[in-house]
Each structure stands twice: as structure tokens, then as C-alpha cells.
């Protein structure tokens, strides 16, 4: 346990207070900094989880080829846009503070979703390139129909891309970049698990919101939307805008109570760093080759996103096979998934994450996520590979489930557990790995790794799926993906071992 965190607990006057402060190690004079940041994180995670539930449902349910369209969007839509937006954000950071850039992004996103639900979604049948789609289907093989649908049904693809960028740009690159710059390492050991706890609570609320919207029926007196689908999207967008307003207000309070945070990053930078040339995104990517510490962090991020993307694709395939085009049923199940993820993450945040980091060290927290992903992945991939054995087991237990439902629920568990560990132990350990670096190295790392690296991991996974769908049948894809997931997880574990040594070396320097 760090010195200040230890003193927080030791100074408690009773055993009860010691237990409370062990779970919530924040002193009263730190509330004015901790609470606004926790509220901001709650709001932006609520936005992401709520929109994430609807983004894939919107694409998969409207697509004739199901989840096959998602890998193409991630490779040919998300990656180019992530590179472009990350470059724009870096240019903004040259002229404005990170706190100002964050507020600009929030306002732009609120305007985008309002314009989308007002002027794009109601007219998507007109805006879809139907003639191009019919023509392309005649002259292209089935394995690339997902690419055709990504282009022809561009409104839903655009919504998907924007939501994907919210997590990598607004949350990972800008928000966490600001928090890392204004936090000390000992504060991170106490505050970061609690920040993530607020985000996990937001996931639960997002799940309840999604389930409520999924059960919404058309109300003529609502004045927004001409059918239940449009009204449901309006409700989601309005909830998103309210959350963004809460985040902006909390940010204003934080800067009002702690104006020194605007200049804190300058104070932490080395004297020579003020005159250094600020790197572009492309220069930032080149710098990764010279700083092994950042390379190891990049491997962690890319590996998680790669492995998770494989499981997510297989899960979307199962959902499409069971629910077909039933958007309400699919949204309701994903709402359950978000709530289950939130509850698991809250449990880990309260009773595992902070105490594990403070008592056992950084490396224990870093190893937990790949091991959990591997353990629960064995169950999901195993059931997909040996569905007949799963059916026999279900029959013996009188569960009355068919192979598709068995695979879906095993995927449900795998996705929930993977996200639960990611949102707690993985995110905390990853953000702490940036703290020993200088301000310039942090900004380079956040731009190159969180701004682009996470999308690269997902896109590599999507590109792998695309190749396999072209060269082999859908059933033959699962064994190959299983072997690839094992190899990438092994690389992930190796990177953690090397990053642990690098963390120790920088702490002792």
C-alpha cells in the first residue's frame, strides 16, 4: 500500500472507519477533486454503454448478412476515422489545453447525435444506396457482401463509427490523458479504481435504460418520431445529451475549484519540454519504436481488443441467428448484458481491484484480465467447437436448450466477464502504466495507443475474420479463431511480464 493511502486507513479512529476507508480511501480535502472527475467518468461511460448497445443492433438487425458487416466497418470505417480524428485532436492540443479539447469534443458529439436522429435516421430508407447494393450483390462473392452493405447502408455505419470513436478518443485519449496529467501515482492507486467504479455504475444504469427503451411503444403525443423505432432512438439521444451536459457542468466545477489543474501538466513537464516541438500523430507512432515501455502498453491494448473482437463477432453471429431482425429483443438482451457487466465490475471495483493493487502490486492486477479472458474463452469456444456435447449435457440436466441458445449464453458469460475485468483491473493497470512517464511521453502514448491502438486491435481481428470468411466456411472459422486467440493471449502475457520489469526500473530511477 502506498504511503498516503496507508496513512488514510491507519488514521481512522475505529475499525468500522478503517473498513470504510479501505474501500473508499479518499480524504475530505480531496472530495473537490475526486467527485467531479468521478461524475464526469460516470456520464461519459453512460453515454458509451448506452450507444454501444444500440450501434451494433442497428447494423446487425438491418443487415441481410448479419454480423459479417461489422468487421468491414471496423477496418475500412473506424480505422481511417480514428486516424483522422486523433490527428485533429492532437492539433487542437497544440493550441488549447486538454480540458478545453475535451469540452469541444463533448459538444460536437451532442450536436452530431441530435442531427443524426433528426435529419438522418428518419430518412435512412431514402439515403441508403439500394441500387448500388443490388448491383454489387450480383458481381461480388458472398464473403464481401459485408463491405457492400457497409457502403450502401452508410447511415447505420456512420452511427457505428461515431460511437466507436467515443471510447477511443473522448474517453481513452482525452479524458484519461487529462486525468493522468493531473494525478500523482499514489493518488492513482486510490482514485482510479473508484473512478472505474463510477463507470461501472453507469453501465448498470445504461442497461436499465436500454431495456426500458426496448419495451417502448409508439406514443403519438410524444411529438418526436413517427414510429416506435424513431421514438426509441430519440429517447436514447436525449439521455445521451443530458449525460453530456452533466459532464460539462462537472468539468466546469472541477476547474473552478481547482484552477491549478489547467497548468498542472506544465509544472510536471521537464524544463526543456516547453521548447520541444509537439509531435504529430504520425511522429507519435514513430516514437513508439524508441520507447519500449510504450510498446508493451500498446501490445496490452491491441491484444485485448483483438481477442475480444473475435468473441464479440461470434456472439453477434449467435444473436443474429436467434433473433434475426428483432431489434427490441436484441436490445433487451444487450441491456441485460450491460447490467450484468456493471454489477460484476462494481463487485470487482469494491472488493478486488483497489485492494489487489495496493496490497499485491501492479503486476497482479495486470495479469488478472488475460487469465480471466482465457478461462471464460475456453468455455465459449469449447461449446462452439463441440456443440453436440453441449446439447447432450443440457439434455442430461433437463435444461431444454438448443445448441444456438447454449452457445449464446456461454458467449453472454464470456463477454460479461471479459468486459468486467477490462473495465476494472485492465483499465486501472493500463492507466497507471503511463504515470511514470514524462508528460510528452504520456501524450504521445495516449494519442498513438489509446487513440489508434485500440482500433488497430479490433481492426486486426476484423481483418482476420474477413480473410477467413472468404477462404473457408462459417463453421470452419471457429477452430482457426480459437488457435489465433490462444497465440495472441500468450503475447499479451509476455508483454505484461516485460512491462512489469520496465515499471520497476522507472520507479527506481
C-alpha positions, 0 to 999 in steps of 0.5 A: 500500500502506498504511503498516503493511502496507508496513512488514510486507513491507519488514521481512522479512529475505529475499525468500522472507519478503517473498513470504510476507508479501505474501500473508499480511501479518499480524504475530505480535502480531496472530495473537490477533486475526486467527485467531479472527475468521478461524475464526469467518468460516470456520464461519459461511460453512460453515454458509451454503454448506452450507444454501444448497445444500440450501434451494433443492433442497428447494423446487425438487425438491418443487415441481410448478412448479419454480423459479417458487416461489422468487421468491414466497418471496423477496418475500412470505417473506424480505422481511417476515422480514428486516424483522422480524428486523433490527428485533429485532436492532437492539433487542437492540443497544440493550441488549447489545453486538454480540458478545453479539447475535451469540452469541444469534443463533448459538444460536437458529439451532442450536436452530431447525435441530435442531427443524426436522429433528426435529419438522418435516421428518419430518412435512412430508407431514402439515403441508403444506396439500394441500387448500388447494393443490388448491383454489387450483390450480383458481381461480388462473392458472398464473403464481401457482401459485408463491405457492400452493405457497409457502403450502401447502408452508410447511415447505420455505419456512420452511427457505428463509427461515431460511437466507436470513436467515443471510447477511443478518443473522448474517453481513452485519449482525452479524458484519461490523458487529462486525468493522468496529467493531473494525478500523482501515482499514489493518488492513482492507486486510490482514485482510479479504481473508484473512478472505474467504479463510477463507470461501472455504475453507469453501465448498470444504469445504461442497461436499465435504460436500454431495456426500458427503451426496448419495451417502448411503444409508439406514443403519438403525443410524444411529438418526436418520431413517427414510429416506435423505432424513431421514438426509441432512438430519440429517447436514447439521444436525449439521455445521451445529451443530458449525460453530456451536459452533466459532464460539462457542468462537472468539468466546469466545477472541477476547474473552478475549484481547482484552477491549478489543474489547467497548468498542472501538466506544465509544472510536471513537464521537464524544463526543456519540454516547453521548447520541444516541438509537439509531435504529430500523430504520425511522429507519435507512432514513430516514437513508439519504436524508441520507447519500449515501455510504450510498446508493451502498453500498446501490445496490452491494448491491441491484444485485448481488443483483438481477442475480444473482437473475435468473441464479440463477432461470434456472439453477434453471429449467435444473436443474429441467428436467434433473433434475426431482425428483432431489434427490441429483443436484441436490445433487451438482451444487450441491456441485460448484458450491460447490467450484468457487466456493471454489477460484476465490475462494481463487485470487482471495483469494491472488493478486488481491484483497489485492494489487489493493487495496493496490497499485491502490486501492479503486476497482479492486477495486470495479469488478472484480465488475460487469465480471466479472458482465457478461462471464460474463452475456453468455455465459449469456444469449447461449446462452439467447437463441440456443440453436440456435447453441449446439447447432450449435457443440457439434455442430461440436466433437463435444461431444454436448450438448443445448441444456438441458445447454449452457445449464446449464453456461454458467449453472454458469460464470456463477454460479461466477464471479459468486459468486467475485468477490462473495465476494472483491473485492465483499465486501472493497470493500463492507466497507471502504466503511463504515470511514470512517464514524462508528460510528452511521453504520456501524450504521445502514448495516449494519442498513438495507443489509446487513440489508434491502438485500440482500433488497430486491435479490433481492426486486426481481428476484423481483418482476420475474420474477413480473410477467413470468411472468404477462404473457408466456411462459417463453421470452419472459422471457429477452430482457426479463431480459437488457435489465433486467440490462444497465440495472441493471449500468450503475447499479451502475457509476455508483454505484461511480464516485460512491462512489469520489469520496465515499471520497476526500473522507472520507479527506481530511477 
